[in-house]
Every structure is written in C-alpha cells, then in structure tokens.
Amino acid sequence: MIIEHVKGSDIPAEWAKKLDLDIEADVIYTVDIDVEEEMPPEEMFREDFIREMEIRDRQYQEGKGTLCATKEESDAFFREAWGE
C-alpha cells in the first residue's frame, strides 16, 4: 500500500525512530507500507489489547467466552480492541 502526500507531522514518531529517520514536520512524504504475513511480536501490541485477549482466553477455556458470529462482529471487536 502506498500513501502519497503525507505531511511529516502526521507520521508517527515511533515510525521515524524505528527507521532512524529525521522526519521534518512541514515536508510531504510518500509512505510505502508492506503487509507482514506473520503476527507481530507481542511487545508491539498495546497492553490493554493483550490484557483483553488474556481475559477472553480464560473465559473461553472456562466455557464462558463468546465468539464473533459474523465478520461484522469480528471487525467491530478488533476495532474496539485496537482503539480505532
């Protein structure tokens, strides 16, 4: 995925840090994003997302968990978990 005309101030600081780049706030950039086939390491997930997954895992193992019945339910669940 390529995103053109991204203002430097809109690029997350952690991206610049990870890539060791000096992003200027008033410069326009093109961002090329590659999709990873593997799940990212757990440390890249937000802590509240990890806690929620651990709670849901326990509930599921105890027979109390709920599964998403539709794609819409699944999408809504992950949007909420990711804070979108």
N, C-alpha and C positions, 0 to 999 in steps of 0.2 A: 504494500500500500504506500503510495506517495502522497504526501500532503504538501502542497505548494503554498507559498506566501504566508508562512508562519512567522509572526513577529517574535523576536528574541525574548521579549518579556513574557511571552506565552509558553515558552519551552520550560518544562520543569527543571529546577535547579539540580535535582538528583541525576537527571539525564546528562547534563553538562559535566557534572562531577564524575559520573561513571565513565564518560567518554573522554575525560580530561580535556575539555574544550573551554575556551573563553568566549561565552555567548554574550554578544552585545545586545542590550535591550531594544535599541531602535533599529536594528538591522533585520531584514526579512530573509528567512531561510526556507529551504525545502527539506522536509523530513521524509526519509525513506524507512519504513518500518517493515521488518521481516517477521513473519509468524513463526513461532517456535513450535515444533511438533511435540516436544516434551513439556511436562508441567514444570514451572519454575521451582527453584528450591523454596522450601517452606519459609525461610527467613525473608523472602520477598513479599509474602502476604502480610496484610495488616493484622495486628494482634487480635483485634476484635473478630475478624473473619475466622482466624484459627480457633479462637475460643468457641465461637458459634458452631464450627464444624465438630469440635470435640464433644460439645453438649449433644448435638444431633446424633453423633456416632453412638454415644452412651444410650440415648433414648431409643435408637433403632435396635441396639443389642438387647435392650430390656423389653422390646416389643411395643414401645410407646412412640416410636418415631413416625413421622409422616413422610410419604414420598410424594413428589410432584406428579400429578396425574397427566398433566398436559405440558407441551413445550412452553406455553404462555406462563404457567405456574413456575416452571423451572427458570425461565428468563427473569421473571419478577423476583424470585428468590435470590438469584445471583446478583441482580442489580442492587437489591437491598443490602446483601452481604458485602458487596464491593463499595457501597456508599455512593452509588450513582443516582 
